[in-house]
């Protein structure tokens, strides 16, 4: 099982703080550093304010050398698909081919209101999202020297040179995720390299993984070609005192974290991750909420990760 570090900078983080976490992620052997794509905090003052996801990742692309870099998830409402494809391809070039694009339809209305971003009704957002997946993957797949066109309800492209190209053959891997029972698995089967289930029980992960496998079968795709992953909050301590301190630092209850996250002692964390592996997860995004606590990453790298290899 691969372990990836996943951050929520909208809750309050500078670029330098994110860089410190990314560097420790690389130094301690984790597979990847991912971040959310939000412009508004969900609690507290959010100081010093949000950082843009793809500007951050562009910087980290030049200041790391091994780890994968990506978003969980970029909001489709924030950017037009053509310019987004250009930005992500450029960051992929800057990283030497280490970027992944997690993209969703967008859900947090308050951040749209706060920064003047249109927020259509859910049905339209999802329709736009499906067209965005088609446009982005189509631009990257167009051979050099040929042009790309698309005629959708919301997006229309004509005679696009479909440049620049990502470094990775076939384009940047796309992540699709969510809890939808029908449309989301179908889109994952058609466009994604990875299907992600956010913050749900092992049993719910198993159910959703079954759904996406069925969607792959219906689409004529080998289900084994689609990586299955889960996202869970992280709170591990070497003893109860350290665990309680870390839970308090992120404003969470220890018992609730044990119920809903990767929490407890290192041995408990290994047991929890084992249940998700049995449910079908091949990769776990560990949501790190206290970005100043780099010792947290050291502990998990030293006492949890080796037992999952």
Buried (B, 14 or more C-beta within 10 A) or exposed (E): BBBBBBBBBBBBBBBEBBBBBBBBBBBBBBBBBBBBBBBBBEEEEBEEBBBEBBEBBBBBBEEBEEBBBBBBBBBBBBBEBBEBBBBBBBBBBBBBEBBBBBBBBBBBEEBBEEEEBEBBEEEBBBBBBBBBBBBBBBBBEBEEEEEBEBEBEBBEBEEBEBEBBBBBEEBBBBBBBBEBEEBBBBBBBBBBBBBBBBBBBBEBBBBBBBBBBBBBEEEEBEBEEBBBBBBBBBBBBEEEEBBBBBBEBBEBEBEEBBEBBBBBBBEBBBEBBBBBBEBBBBBBBBBBBBBEBBEBBEBBBEBBBEBBE
